[in-house]
Amino acid sequence: MLRRKGVSMAVVAIVIIVIIVVAGIAAWAAMRPAAPKKPLTLVYATTQATMSFDPTDHADETTTICVVNTYDPLLYPQKGKPPKPWIATEWSVSDDGLVWTFKIRQGVKFHSGRELTAEDVAFSMNRELTIAKGMSYLWRGIVEKTEAVDKYTVKFYLSKPYAEFPATLVHLFIVDKEEVMNHIKKPGPYGDYGDYGKEWLKTHDAGSGPFKVAEVKVGEKIVFEAFKDYWHAKETYGGWPKNAPERVEYYVYGEQATLVTLLKGGKVDVVEQWLPPKTFLELKGEKGIVVQEDPDVKLFFVSMHNQKPPFDDVWVRRACSYAVNYQEIIDVVFKGGVQAVGPVPVAAPGHNDELTPYTYDLNKAIECLKKSKYWERFHNGTGFTVTYMYVSALESERMVGELLKQYFAPLNITVDFKPEKWATMCQLMSSLETCPHMVAIFHTLKYPSPDCHTYLMFHTSSWGTFMSCMFYNNTQVDQLLDQARATPDLDARYALYKEVQKIVYDDAAALFLVNPTHRIAYRDWVKGYEYVGLLGFDLNFYNLRVEGKPSA
C-alpha cells in the first residue's frame, strides 16, 4: 500500500515538473521577439545584362528599369497623353520660348533622408550635359544654363526655342547632389568633379524613387528594397501601398529558354518583353500565366548604313525596300502587328497617314537597282556582301536576318550575320566607321512626340546612338526638324514632322518593317501591369501588386 502511494506521489511530481517546464518554455517563447516578417517579393528575369544606377547611363530598356525604380523624373509619362506633374508641380515658358520655369514639389525625400530641392535638379541637368552620355542628347546644344532660383524653383535657359522640351523631361532623373559629391573619385575626367560619382553609382543609387538598391552583382542580379518614406506612397496611400512588392529580385540569364522554364515553375513572376512571339503564344496556354498584349508604339527597323556602299545609293535602299515581304515578317516572326509605314509608329501621335507603303515587288526592286551607280556590279554577279548585326539572345532578330538573306539574294546582296551582346552593339553603333551595314533595332517611344522617331533618327546631330545608326544626312531634313522644334503651335509642328516622314520614307533611309504587338508574360498573382508605351516605364515595380503568391 505504501509502495503504491509512493509511486503515485512520484507520478504527481513528474507531472508537476513537466507542467513547470512547459510553462517555462511557453513563457520564454512569449518573451522572444517574433521572427521578422518576410517581405513581399517580386522576381523579374531578363536576358539583357546592361545595368547601372547612374541616370547618365540610362538609354535602353534595362538601364531605364534600373533608374525608374530608384529615381524620380522631373515629369512623369502618361499613356497617350502629355507628361504629368511629378517632381515638378507646375511650369511656364517665356514669350520668346527660351526660358522654362519649373516649381519643385516640397517635402520629397532622397534615400539619404535629405530633401530634394531645386539645387538637386540643376545639378542633375548640369551633370547630364557634362558627362554627355545616355539621354543627354535630348538637351545637348539646347540647354545653355540651369539655375536654382530659390529652394523650390528652377529655370532652364535654352539656346533656341524647343516646344517639345517638357516631353523630354520624363528622362531627367533627379540625383542627390550631396550624396554624389560624397562619392566622387579624384582624379577624374570631369575636373573638380572627379569621376562625378560614376564608379560608385554602378552599384549604388542616389535617388528618391520607390526602391533603394540593396545588392548588386553586375550583369547577374539586383535586389531592390522598398523605400518606405517614398513621397508618392505617403501622399497617395498614406504609406507603402497594400500588396506592392517590398523587395524585388532582378536576375539576368543567358538563355530565354531559362526564363520560360522559371516562369512556368513559378520561380519567376515577370519576364522580359523580348521573348519570341511564338513563345508568348505558347505561354498563353499555360495555366497560371498571363500574356498581356497591347498595341505598340514601337518601331522595329533594320538600318541601312547610308554612308557605306552599297547603301550610300538611294536606289539600292529603295530596291531593298521593295524586296522585303513585310507580311511574311509580321506573320512568321512577330505573329502579329502592322507594317511600319515610315519611322513614326502608325498608332503614335503625329504619324503621316498619307504615305504610300512599300510592297513586296521584286520587279520594282530590280528596276530600282538599274538606276543605281552600282548597277554594273549587281548585273555582272559581283554584287555586295553586307553585315547584319543583331542581339545574340533575340531569336526574333535572327529570324528576320534569315528572311532578309532570302529576300536580298536575287539582288546579288549576300548577308553575313554578326550576333552580339547589346552593350557591344551600342559601342559599335556609336561610330560611323565601326557600325555595320545593317542593324536590327527596336525603337521604343522615348517621349510622347513624333520628334522621338524623327529628330533622334535622322538629324545629323543625333549621329552616334542606336536610333541613328543609318547615319542619314539630309540638310533639308535637318532644317525642317529644327523648325519643328521651334514651332509652338502643335498642328503646325506636326505638319513639319509629317513632311520629314515623307522625305525619309521616300529616301528609304532604313528598312521600316513592323510596328509589333507588345507582349509581356507574368504569373497570375501579379496585378496592375499597364503598358505605358514609353521606354521602361511599364516596369516601374512600384505600380505592380502581388496577390495570392504561394509562399516559398
Secondary structure by P-SEA (a helix, b strand, c coil): caaaaaaaaaaaaaaaaaaaaaaaaaaaaaaccccccccbbbbbbbccccccccccccccaaaaaaaaacccccccccccccccccccccccccccccbbbbbbbccccccccccccaaaaaaaaaaaaaacccccccccccccccccccccbbbbbbccccccccccccccccccaaaaaaccccccccccccccccccccccccccccccccccccccbbbbbbccccaaaaacccccccccccbbbbbbbccaaaaaaaaaacccccccccccaaaaaaacccccbbbbbccccbbbbbbccccccccccaaaaaaaaaacaaaaaaccccccccccccccccccccccccbbbbcccaaaaaaaaaaccaaaaaaacccbbbbbbcccccaaaaaaaaaaaaaaccccbbbbbbbbcaaaaaaaaccccccccbbbbbccccccccccccccccccccccccccccccccaaaaaaaaaaaacccaaaaaaaaaaaaaaaaaacccccccbbbbbbbbcccccccccccccccccccccbbbcccccc
